[in-house]
Amino acid sequence: MDWTGESINSTKSIQIRKLLTQAVNLGMIVTSALIIWKALMCITGSESPVVVVLSESMEPGFKRGDILFLHMGKDPIHAGEIVVFNVDC
């Protein structure tokens, strides 16, 4: 009886350690993603440095589902540049 009690406690301890390890790993992934996002915001000067084309309105240049990296330059807008608007809903 004593052996089974120790075995159960050992198994619970291992499961708790695995759960804590997974929680720490998830936290590190989320934190890393936020750090990368904030770094991209600082580098590009854009509030949304990465966007996805949601409709077919930009074809044939960009197809639906394409990922675009935005950069806010200090130069004025010239003909041929792509303009992205931020629409508040």
C-alpha positions as CSV (number, residue, x, y, z in Angstrom):
1,M,0.0,0.0,0.0
2,D,2.8,2.4,0.8
3,W,4.5,1.7,-2.6
4,T,1.3,2.6,-4.5
5,G,0.9,5.8,-2.5
6,E,4.4,6.9,-3.3
7,S,3.9,6.0,-7.0
8,I,0.7,8.1,-7.2
9,N,2.4,11.1,-5.5
10,S,5.3,10.8,-7.9
11,T,3.0,10.6,-10.9
12,K,1.1,13.7,-9.7
13,S,4.4,15.6,-9.2
14,I,5.5,14.7,-12.7
15,Q,2.2,15.8,-14.2
16,I,2.3,19.1,-12.3
17,R,5.9,19.7,-13.5
18,K,4.8,19.0,-17.1
19,L,1.9,21.3,-16.8
20,L,4.1,24.1,-15.3
21,T,6.7,23.6,-18.1
22,Q,4.0,23.8,-20.8
23,A,2.6,27.0,-19.2
24,V,6.1,28.6,-19.0
25,N,6.7,27.6,-22.7
26,L,3.4,29.1,-23.8
27,G,4.2,32.3,-21.8
28,M,7.6,32.5,-23.5
29,I,6.1,32.1,-27.0
30,V,3.4,34.8,-26.3
31,T,6.0,37.1,-24.8
32,S,8.4,36.6,-27.8
33,A,5.6,37.3,-30.2
34,L,4.7,40.6,-28.4
35,I,8.3,41.6,-28.3
36,I,8.7,41.0,-32.0
37,W,5.5,42.9,-32.8
38,K,6.6,45.9,-30.7
39,A,10.0,45.8,-32.3
40,L,8.5,45.8,-35.8
41,M,6.3,48.8,-34.7
42,C,9.3,50.7,-33.7
43,I,11.4,49.8,-36.8
44,T,8.7,50.5,-39.3
45,G,7.0,53.4,-37.6
46,S,3.6,51.8,-38.3
47,E,0.9,50.9,-35.8
48,S,0.2,47.7,-37.8
49,P,3.5,46.6,-39.4
50,V,2.0,43.3,-40.8
51,V,-1.3,43.1,-42.6
52,V,-3.1,40.5,-44.6
53,V,-5.0,41.2,-47.8
54,L,-8.6,40.3,-47.0
55,S,-10.3,41.0,-50.4
56,E,-9.6,40.7,-54.1
57,S,-9.6,44.5,-54.4
58,M,-5.8,44.7,-54.8
59,E,-5.5,42.2,-57.6
60,P,-3.5,41.6,-59.8
61,G,-0.7,43.1,-57.7
62,F,-1.6,41.3,-54.5
63,K,-3.9,38.3,-54.1
64,R,-6.3,37.5,-51.2
65,G,-4.3,36.1,-48.3
66,D,-1.0,37.8,-49.1
67,I,0.9,39.2,-46.2
68,L,2.2,42.7,-46.5
69,F,4.9,44.4,-44.4
70,L,4.2,48.1,-44.0
71,H,6.7,50.9,-43.5
72,M,5.8,54.5,-42.7
73,G,8.4,56.7,-44.4
74,K,8.9,60.4,-43.8
75,D,8.9,61.1,-47.5
76,P,5.8,62.3,-49.2
77,I,3.6,59.8,-51.0
78,H,4.5,59.4,-54.7
79,A,2.5,58.0,-57.6
80,G,2.6,54.2,-57.7
81,E,3.0,53.7,-54.0
82,I,0.4,51.6,-52.1
83,V,-1.6,53.5,-49.5
84,V,-3.1,51.6,-46.5
85,F,-5.9,53.3,-44.5
86,N,-6.7,52.5,-40.9
87,V,-10.5,52.4,-40.6
88,D,-12.1,52.6,-37.1
89,C,-15.2,50.5,-36.9
